[in-house]
Amino acid sequence: MIERRDGDIVNLASVSDKGPLARRTPYCASKMAVIGMTNTLALEVGPYGIRVNSLSPGPVEGERMSRNFRLEAERRSTTVDEARAAFVNRSALGRMVTEDEVGQAVLAMLAMPGMSGADVDLSAEMVA
């Protein structure tokens, strides 16, 4: 990229880097580090025409979250639907983001040649 004087780097962070999340210290710290690395690298390679940004998705629909809802339902002696609803209701949009939306966000970031050193929140405004 330096030789070509052009390129894009998109690092994957998380909305967990925006605030505390109980019992997730290593994960949150690592995602905060991704933001710091993104900002610093953007400054270092920007003069070579390389753009560096990060994407911070919130919880993404899929098997991992389904497993989490099953475990939460067992822990609280509720149904999976109740556990899911309690979680999703913390989102301003009342839902989680999808894998397709994550891909679309990366493509949108790549289509903005003036953006570098930015972190894009893609969380349906999920409150941690």
C-alpha positions as CSV (number, residue, x, y, z in Angstrom):
1,M,0.0,0.0,0.0
2,I,2.8,2.4,0.8
3,E,4.5,1.7,-2.6
4,R,1.2,2.2,-4.4
5,R,0.4,5.2,-2.2
6,D,-3.2,4.0,-1.8
7,G,-5.2,1.6,0.2
8,D,-7.8,1.1,2.9
9,I,-7.6,-0.7,6.2
10,V,-10.8,-1.4,8.2
11,N,-10.2,-2.7,11.7
12,L,-13.0,-4.5,13.5
13,A,-13.7,-3.0,17.0
14,S,-16.9,-3.2,19.0
15,V,-19.4,-1.0,20.8
16,S,-17.9,-2.7,23.8
17,D,-15.1,-0.2,23.4
18,K,-17.5,2.7,24.2
19,G,-18.2,1.9,27.8
20,P,-17.9,-0.6,30.6
21,L,-19.2,-4.2,30.3
22,A,-19.2,-6.3,33.4
23,R,-17.1,-9.4,33.4
24,R,-15.6,-8.5,30.0
25,T,-12.5,-6.6,31.0
26,P,-10.1,-8.3,28.5
27,Y,-12.5,-8.1,25.6
28,C,-13.4,-4.4,26.2
29,A,-9.7,-3.5,26.7
30,S,-8.7,-5.2,23.4
31,K,-11.4,-3.4,21.5
32,M,-10.3,0.0,23.0
33,A,-6.8,-0.9,21.8
34,V,-8.2,-1.4,18.3
35,I,-9.5,2.2,18.3
36,G,-6.1,3.5,19.5
37,M,-4.3,1.5,16.9
38,T,-6.7,2.7,14.2
39,N,-6.1,6.4,15.1
40,T,-2.4,6.1,15.4
41,L,-2.0,4.0,12.2
42,A,-4.2,6.5,10.3
43,L,-1.8,9.3,11.3
44,E,1.3,7.3,10.4
45,V,0.2,6.0,7.0
46,G,-2.1,8.9,5.9
47,P,0.8,10.7,4.2
48,Y,1.0,7.6,1.9
49,G,-2.6,7.9,0.8
50,I,-3.7,5.0,3.0
51,R,-7.0,5.3,4.9
52,V,-7.4,3.5,8.2
53,N,-10.8,3.3,10.0
54,S,-12.6,1.0,12.4
55,L,-16.1,-0.4,12.5
56,S,-17.7,-1.0,15.9
57,P,-20.7,-3.3,15.5
58,G,-23.0,-4.0,18.4
59,P,-24.4,-7.5,18.9
60,V,-24.9,-9.2,15.6
61,E,-27.8,-11.6,14.9
62,G,-26.6,-15.2,14.6
63,E,-25.7,-18.4,16.4
64,R,-23.5,-16.7,19.0
65,M,-26.2,-14.5,20.2
66,S,-28.8,-17.3,20.1
67,R,-26.5,-19.3,22.3
68,N,-26.2,-16.4,24.7
69,F,-30.0,-16.1,24.9
70,R,-30.3,-19.8,25.7
71,L,-27.8,-19.5,28.5
72,E,-29.4,-16.3,29.8
73,A,-32.8,-18.0,29.8
74,E,-31.5,-20.9,31.8
75,R,-29.7,-18.6,34.2
76,R,-32.8,-16.6,34.9
77,S,-35.4,-19.4,34.5
78,T,-37.2,-17.6,31.7
79,T,-37.8,-18.5,28.1
80,V,-35.4,-17.8,25.3
81,D,-37.8,-15.4,23.8
82,E,-38.0,-13.4,27.0
83,A,-34.2,-13.3,27.4
84,R,-33.9,-12.1,23.8
85,A,-36.6,-9.5,24.2
86,A,-35.0,-8.1,27.4
87,F,-31.7,-7.8,25.5
88,V,-33.0,-6.4,22.3
89,N,-35.2,-3.8,24.1
90,R,-32.0,-2.0,25.1
91,S,-31.6,-1.0,21.4
92,A,-33.1,2.2,20.2
93,L,-34.2,0.4,17.0
94,G,-35.4,-2.6,19.0
95,R,-33.2,-5.1,17.2
96,M,-29.6,-6.2,16.6
97,V,-27.6,-5.6,13.5
98,T,-27.2,-8.3,10.8
99,E,-24.1,-9.8,9.2
100,D,-25.2,-8.2,5.9
101,E,-25.3,-4.8,7.6
102,V,-21.8,-5.3,8.8
103,G,-20.6,-6.0,5.3
104,Q,-22.6,-3.1,3.9
105,A,-21.0,-0.8,6.5
106,V,-17.5,-1.8,5.4
107,L,-18.4,-1.2,1.8
108,A,-19.8,2.2,2.7
109,M,-16.6,3.1,4.6
110,L,-14.5,2.1,1.6
111,A,-16.6,4.4,-0.6
112,M,-15.6,7.4,1.4
113,P,-12.1,8.4,0.3
114,G,-11.9,11.3,2.7
115,M,-12.6,9.3,5.8
116,S,-9.6,8.2,7.9
117,G,-9.1,7.7,11.6
118,A,-12.8,7.3,12.1
119,D,-14.7,4.7,14.2
120,V,-18.2,3.9,12.8
121,D,-20.8,2.7,15.3
122,L,-23.1,0.1,13.9
123,S,-25.2,-1.0,16.9
124,A,-28.9,0.0,16.3
125,E,-28.0,2.3,19.2
126,M,-27.5,-0.6,21.6
127,V,-27.0,0.5,25.2
128,A,-24.4,-1.6,27.0
